[in-house]
Amino acid sequence: MKKQTWIKVAVLCSIIASILVIDLVTKYYFFANLEDGKTYSIIPYLFNFKLTINIGAAWGIMSGKQAFLIALSVVFLAIFIFYYVKEKNKTWLLTVAFAFLIGGCVGNLYDRIALRYVRDFIQFDFWQSFPVFNFADAFLTVGVVLFVIYLVIYFVKNGKKDAEKAKKVDKTSEKEDKDEKSV
């Protein structure tokens, strides 16, 4: 493996470790120090802290189906890791996107396996019907956005390359047609 690839893998692992520390420490801290059922205004009209035990996914979907959610998380983790390992062009954008995806996934997976629920505590004050979430959820969301940006860039670049190849093929066949006609 090239030196630059090793550096990217080291950065990937460092970001994942940092995300896990941020996620698990904040979950532990807030659940050890805040009162359950009480809302704490942090930045008025923006964020609150409100302890919530989530036995499902976002908006409570698949509530109580922990075994399925654990299996789904493991499958997505395997897909993320397989794709990253298989990808030959490991850009920095892809590296950070996958670090966020893997770190967020592992943070919530830890809760699902160890506690049988996920600890959530961040609430939008301006949108209280939005699900309460945690840092793992936030990193997962940002990871998805970064991966979509990566895919857009990837397909735009490959689309341009394919268009250039098609032009070259067209020019070559036009030249061959002219050569055949002149013979």
Secondary structure, DSSP 8 states (H G I E B T S, - for coil): --HHHHHHHHHHHHHHHHHHHHHHHHHHHHHHHS-TT-EEEEETTTEEEEEEEESSSGGGTTTT-HHHHHHHHHHHHHHHHHHHHH-S---HHHHHHHHHHHHHHHHHHHHHHHHSSEEEEEEESS-TTS--B-HHHHHHHHHHHHHHHHHHHHHHHHHHHHHHHHHHHHHHHHHHHHHHHH-
